[in-house]
């Protein structure tokens, strides 16, 4: 999947992945896609909640083989 920005939030615990994501998304243009990788289990709930509140769209959510985290592709509203 194509994306405009990439972010690695591995090693960060709640609420840091969402706070850093919010800052990065704010700088993007509407319609841009950001890829974020998180290994904090809470991010699986926190990131979709953040997107819902801010009307961003999760285009894809996947677990990467060999990794314990999750990757989200988010399109800015």
WOBEL-V743246 format. One record per helix or strand of 2 or more residues. SS is the DSSP state (alpha for helix, beta for strand). FROM is the first residue (numbers start at 1). LEN is the number of residues. Records with the same first field share a line. If there is no record, write none. Layout:
# WOBEL-V743246
SS = FROM-LEN / FROM-LEN
This chain:
# WOBEL-V743246
beta = 5-4 / 33-6 / 57-7 / 70-6
alpha = 16-11 / 43-12
